[in-house]
């Protein structure tokens, strides 16, 4: 009887253990490859009346439409299987130069990009008008080794809404 109980106990514990196999979840993925998509950016931003008023309170007088010039520092992480790629980007802009004003803006965006070039991201944005969360979407057109991104960003804040359209270029290069 003791032997029978031992066999039943062994089979009830040993059976599930034997059924377990190594799955891809327990095997670490291969290292991701990276590509730098950094480059100059330029475009324009439309400021809501609330944002213009908030800037006026800080002695910054500006019209609601401003130009933007700057640089985007971007890394894309991808695998050779294709599909979605992760992107990490910092966008540093100076706006309002055509009006004799320097409005700095810094955004950190984390997002995804499809193999077709469509992308979207989200992250914090800091400007003299305040701190907010930026939402961006766009598409990158590839012309040989040249990339031409076209992005739209919406930044809702306590002061009001900022809507931007930016483009630029970069050379697709591995780092």
C-alpha positions, 0 to 999 in steps of 0.5 A: 500500500505504501508503494502504491501511494508513493507511485501515485504521488510520484506520477501526480507530481512528476507528470506535470513536471515532465510536460513542461518544455522550454518555450521562446518566453524563457529563451531571451530574444536576440539583441535588437539592432539600432539605426539613427534617424537623427536630423534637422526638423522645421515646420510650424506650430499653431498656438491657441489663445490660452497659450498666447495669453500664458506666454503674454503673462511671462512677458512673451508677446507672440502671434498664434502661428510660429515657425519651428527649427531644431533637431531630432535625436532619434534611435529606432530599435528593430529586429530582422524579422520586421514588423513593428520597431520601437523608437526613442526620440528627443526633439529640441526646437526653437520657435518664434524666431520670425517674430524676434522671440526664442521659444524653446521646446523639448519633447521626449517621445517613445513610440512605434513605427511600422515597416511602411514608415507610419509612426506614432509616439507619446511623451512629455513636452516642456516649453515656456508655456508649461509642461504637457503630454505630447501626442505625435503621429506621422509617416517617413518617406524613403528616397534612396538613403534619404528619409523625409519624415512628416509628423503632426503633434498635438500638445494639450495643456492647462493653458490650451492646445498647441498643434505642430507640423514638422518635417526634415530629413536624415540619412538612414545609417546604422550605429 
